[in-house]
Amino acid sequence: MELVRAIFRAILYMAALGVLSHIVGQAIPRSWFHGDRGWFKQAAWEQNGRFYERLHIRRWKMKLPDKSRVVRSMVPKKLEGNTTSAQLDVLVRETCVAEVVHLALFVVSPTIYRFCRNGVGILLSVLFGVGNLPFVAIQRYNRPKLLSLMERMRKREESQDHACADSVG
């Protein structure tokens, strides 16, 4: 019976971590994040996404849950046909926030063991931690593609602005 209570406490703790991470993630100022700088900039070992493609990311990334499909206050992750560079910039920043949140959950996953100090606690800690890594990979895979699309969109918008200004003047 004590084992069941310990597992229940660990599960409640994991749920609390999930809720808290959502609240913190929503509260973080997006101005802190730039997808083309620092930690978020694509690393050489990522090989412009080929590293993730070797993990067959295209096969499984859409099968994972996406909280933005359920929580309407979140930025949707789907691109519409008339997406602007400003909307893409918002989405790029969201990938940064999502990466930070999932990395933080990975880092704190060993604390689950406090609530269930046995093999089950170790298993829950490992599953919770490792379960966040695919979401980090998705952000790192998608962000360079979004940045590239955003740059192309900015150039197109600038050329349209110049064409409109020339036709008016």
C-alpha positions as CSV (number, residue, x, y, z in Angstrom):
1,M,0.0,0.0,0.0
2,E,2.9,2.4,0.7
3,L,4.3,1.8,-2.8
4,V,0.9,2.7,-4.3
5,R,0.9,6.0,-2.2
6,A,4.5,6.7,-3.3
7,I,3.6,6.2,-7.0
8,F,0.5,8.3,-6.6
9,R,2.5,11.2,-5.0
10,A,5.1,10.9,-7.8
11,I,2.4,11.1,-10.4
12,L,0.8,14.1,-8.7
13,Y,4.2,15.8,-8.6
14,M,4.8,15.1,-12.3
15,A,1.4,16.6,-13.1
16,A,2.3,19.7,-10.9
17,L,5.6,20.1,-12.8
18,G,3.7,20.0,-16.1
19,V,1.2,22.7,-14.9
20,L,3.9,24.8,-13.4
21,S,6.1,24.6,-16.5
22,H,3.1,25.7,-18.6
23,I,2.5,28.7,-16.4
24,V,6.2,29.7,-16.3
25,G,6.5,29.1,-20.1
26,Q,3.5,31.4,-20.8
27,A,4.9,34.1,-18.5
28,I,8.4,34.3,-19.9
29,P,8.9,37.4,-22.0
30,R,9.3,36.4,-25.6
31,S,11.7,39.4,-26.2
32,W,14.3,37.3,-24.3
33,F,14.5,34.8,-27.1
34,H,16.1,35.0,-30.5
35,G,16.2,31.8,-32.6
36,D,19.3,32.7,-34.4
37,R,21.5,33.5,-31.4
38,G,23.3,31.8,-28.6
39,W,22.0,28.4,-27.4
40,F,19.2,28.5,-29.9
41,K,21.4,28.9,-33.0
42,Q,21.8,25.7,-35.0
43,A,24.9,23.8,-34.0
44,A,27.3,22.3,-36.5
45,W,26.6,18.8,-35.3
46,E,22.9,19.3,-36.2
47,Q,24.0,19.4,-39.9
48,N,21.1,21.6,-41.0
49,G,18.6,19.0,-39.7
50,R,20.2,15.9,-41.0
51,F,21.0,14.7,-37.5
52,Y,17.3,14.7,-36.6
53,E,16.3,13.2,-39.9
54,R,18.6,10.2,-39.1
55,L,16.3,9.8,-36.0
56,H,13.4,9.7,-38.5
57,I,11.9,12.8,-36.9
58,R,9.5,13.4,-39.8
59,R,7.8,10.1,-39.1
60,W,7.1,10.7,-35.4
61,K,7.0,14.4,-34.7
62,M,3.4,14.9,-35.7
63,K,2.3,11.9,-33.6
64,L,3.4,13.5,-30.3
65,P,0.9,15.6,-28.4
66,D,0.9,19.4,-29.0
67,K,-0.6,21.4,-26.1
68,S,-1.4,24.3,-28.5
69,R,-4.1,22.1,-30.0
70,V,-5.9,22.0,-26.7
71,V,-5.0,25.2,-24.9
72,R,-6.4,28.0,-27.2
73,S,-4.4,30.7,-25.5
74,M,-1.1,29.2,-26.9
75,V,0.4,30.2,-30.2
76,P,-0.8,27.6,-32.8
77,K,2.0,25.6,-34.4
78,K,0.4,25.3,-37.8
79,L,1.2,27.7,-40.6
80,E,-1.6,29.2,-42.6
81,G,-1.3,30.1,-46.3
82,N,-1.0,33.9,-45.7
83,T,1.6,33.8,-42.9
84,T,3.7,36.9,-42.4
85,S,7.3,37.2,-41.3
86,A,6.0,38.7,-38.1
87,Q,3.9,35.7,-37.4
88,L,6.9,33.4,-38.2
89,D,9.0,35.4,-35.8
90,V,6.4,34.7,-33.0
91,L,6.6,31.0,-33.9
92,V,10.4,31.0,-33.8
93,R,10.4,32.5,-30.3
94,E,7.8,30.0,-29.2
95,T,10.1,27.2,-30.3
96,C,12.8,28.7,-28.1
97,V,10.4,28.9,-25.1
98,A,9.3,25.3,-25.7
99,E,12.8,24.1,-25.9
100,V,13.7,25.8,-22.6
101,V,10.6,24.4,-20.8
102,H,11.2,20.8,-22.0
103,L,14.9,21.0,-21.1
104,A,14.0,22.3,-17.6
105,L,11.6,19.4,-17.2
106,F,14.4,17.0,-18.3
107,V,16.8,18.6,-15.7
108,V,14.3,18.4,-12.8
109,S,13.1,14.9,-13.6
110,P,15.5,13.3,-11.0
111,T,13.5,15.1,-8.3
112,I,10.6,12.7,-8.9
113,Y,12.7,10.1,-7.0
114,R,12.0,12.1,-3.8
115,F,8.4,10.9,-3.8
116,C,9.0,7.3,-4.7
117,R,12.4,6.1,-3.4
118,N,12.8,2.8,-5.2
119,G,13.2,1.3,-8.6
120,V,9.8,2.6,-9.7
121,G,10.8,6.1,-8.7
122,I,14.0,5.8,-10.8
123,L,11.9,4.5,-13.7
124,L,9.4,7.3,-13.4
125,S,12.3,9.9,-13.3
126,V,13.9,8.4,-16.3
127,L,10.7,8.2,-18.3
128,F,9.7,11.7,-17.4
129,G,13.1,13.1,-18.3
130,V,13.7,11.2,-21.5
131,G,10.0,11.8,-22.5
132,N,10.8,15.5,-22.8
133,L,13.8,15.1,-25.1
134,P,11.8,14.4,-28.3
135,F,10.1,17.8,-27.8
136,V,13.5,19.5,-27.6
137,A,14.5,17.7,-30.8
138,I,11.4,18.9,-32.6
139,Q,12.1,22.6,-31.6
140,R,15.7,22.3,-32.8
141,Y,14.7,20.6,-36.0
142,N,11.9,23.1,-36.9
143,R,13.5,26.4,-35.9
144,P,16.1,26.6,-38.7
145,K,13.4,25.9,-41.2
146,L,11.2,28.6,-39.7
147,L,14.1,31.1,-39.7
148,S,14.8,30.4,-43.3
149,L,11.2,30.8,-44.3
150,M,10.9,34.0,-42.2
151,E,13.9,35.5,-44.0
152,R,12.5,34.6,-47.4
153,M,9.1,36.1,-46.3
154,R,10.8,39.3,-45.1
155,K,12.5,39.7,-48.4
156,R,9.3,39.2,-50.3
157,E,7.4,41.7,-48.1
158,E,10.2,44.3,-48.5
159,S,10.1,43.9,-52.3
160,Q,6.3,44.2,-52.3
161,D,6.6,47.4,-50.1
162,H,9.1,48.9,-52.5
163,A,7.0,48.0,-55.5
164,C,3.9,49.6,-53.9
165,A,5.9,52.7,-53.0
166,D,7.3,53.0,-56.5
167,S,3.9,52.7,-58.1
168,V,2.4,55.3,-55.8
169,G,5.3,57.8,-56.2
